[in-house]
């Protein structure tokens, strides 16, 4: 199945869980991200990213260039992450990359900043 083929014109929610290769999947979805065909992307961030050569900052910047904001997903909701403060912390975490025009849809889940 290829997401660029019908009937996959738009994807509301894409969950990625590939044990440390999440950045490669995100990069592989570049064409979908560039045409803003995905509303929300959930991905895991772990120490396994070190072995893959990927960084959270690099992926975050690539997503931001296409109108996505990365937010930290924890059990009680979604938090804005202070990337300038934490940078690469290599702790196991789940993130949401939210397309800017989808941001308001998640307001009830937002809890603040971390």
LINNOR-V185635 format. One line per field, one symbol per residue. phi: phi as a letter, one per 30 degrees, with the letter a starting at -180 (. if undefined). psi: psi as a letter, one per 40 degrees, with the letter a starting at -180 (. if undefined). A space follows every 10 residues. Layout:
phi: ???
psi: ???
//
This chain:
phi: .cddceccdb bdbcccbbhj ceddddddce ddddchdcdb bcbcbbddde ddicbdddde dddddciccc bdcbeclcbd cddddchcch ddacbcccde dceddcedcd ckcb
psi: hheeiiegdi hdhhhhgffe fddddddded ddddefehdh hhiihidddd deeiiddddd dddddefihh ihhideahih hgddddbhef ihihihhhhd eeddeedeeh eai.
//
